[in-house]
Amino acid sequence: MEAISSIEFILPLLFFIVAFVYSSVGMGGGSSYTAIMAIAGMSTLVIPMVSLSLNLFVTTIGSYNYLRNNHGKLRIILPFLISAIPFAYVGGSLNLPREVFLWVLLVLAAACIWYL
């Protein structure tokens, strides 16, 4: 039997904390999932799809609650859903080398920080 590393216990806890904090302000936390997995040394082939899936899961729950409580109109949101979901999966399925992926991640993170 293989020894289970501590990272296998820490990642789900970190993902839960990120999901809780980001969802409390109406976001999904995809960038944080990506950063956590990159720091943990996960494969760049796995990071985009896991991050996207977690982000979609959290935002779907939030959107459902938002619409259920009549805070939005589906006819206004539907065009964004129809276009965003397929293109997010296309972007998540791009196969970039690890160095390129990490540089793009760094540049995007720096751009977001700069403009905030």
PyMOL commands that set and color helices and strands:
alter all, ss='L'
color gray80, all
select helices_A, chain A and resi 7-23+30-39+47-68+74-92+98-115
alter helices_A, ss='H'
color red, helices_A
deselect
rebuild
show_as cartoon
